[in-house]
Amino acid sequence: MKKAEADFHSIARHFENEPNEVYALSDLEAIWIEHGKEWNFPKKATVDSFVQALLDHGLRELRLQSPHYSSILRYVWGNNAPSISVAISIMRNGAYFSHASAMWIHGLGGDEKNIFVNKEQAEKPRYSNTLSQEAIHRAFRRPQRRSQMFYEYLDTTITLLSGKHTGRLGVEVARAPSGHEVEVTSVERTLIDATVRPEYAGGVDSVLKAYRLAATRASLDKLSALLDQLDYIYPYRQSVGFYLEKAGYPDTDKLLTTADTTRFDFYISHALRDAEFDPKWRIFFPKTLK
């Protein structure tokens, strides 16, 4: 009696029609459990033998490399997958796109070559020490720390962030320019995140450009409410107000009405050189910022 052969034509059709373009081993195991029998795999076959058979018929290993962390193994069917699909494949447990990636998704600049995925930290007690001017000077004269958890894929860098716990505040579903439906920070939350971490948004010039591009969509009331809810120790409200005014938004003075808004001199970014000072918002900013 002729031994039944696995139905690789049906397998190929399945993967070619799957919206998911990048797979973890656990994803392939779930597919094996659901379809292995109908695809004529022997009863004694294992997940490992199933994956090996797929590798012989169109599946490819994709190993994401990092200079600081262990590599991540993923699988793709056929040709290289889009970078955003690779990023989605390593997003787990409530992670979402943020910073330059959110800017790109919302049409506020950025691109798909530098992808940022934010997985929030567990909630922590709020830092209780009193903020001082000297503490601000000391912190912001140093370069801002950057995540070392990043992976290279083709010409793209995918950075995994461990962000402030917010309960996914301001996270929504949007369609990326690539056509993917993704979870991402809202326009207002994106502007705030870019303000707080300009290094993850292409720098202060790119942040100012994002504010200008968002002028017809961003709500000052939403921005102000989000700042209240995010409850930063540092006075980022001054930075947001500075960007809004420089980008030409009306009624930016309403951000000054919050108590204790401008008790301190503050910085638009870390490690500034040759800075100017805006006395209204009490912000140091680069002279080159136009």
Sequence and secondary structure as in RCSB ss.txt:
>XXXX:A:sequence
MKKAEADFHSIARHFENEPNEVYALSDLEAIWIEHGKEWNFPKKATVDSFVQALLDHGLRELRLQSPHYSSILRY
VWGNNAPSISVAISIMRNGAYFSHASAMWIHGLGGDEKNIFVNKEQAEKPRYSNTLSQEAIHRAFRRPQRRSQMF
YEYLDTTITLLSGKHTGRLGVEVARAPSGHEVEVTSVERTLIDATVRPEYAGGVDSVLKAYRLAATRASLDKLSA
LLDQLDYIYPYRQSVGFYLEKAGYPDTDKLLTTADTTRFDFYISHALRDAEFDPKWRIFFPKTLK
>XXXX:A:secstr
       HHHHHHHHHH S  EE HHHHHHHHHHHTTTTT  TT  HHHHHHHHHTTTEEEEEEB SSS  EEEE
EESS   HHHHHHHT  TT EE HHHHHHHTTSS  TTEEEEE          S   HHHHHHHHTS       E
EEETTEEEEEE     SSTTEEEEE TTS EEEEE HHHHHHHHHH GGGTT HHHHHHHHHHTTTT  HHHHHH
HHHHH  SS HHHHHHHHHHHTT S GGGGG STTTTSS EESSSS  SEEEETTTTEEEETT  
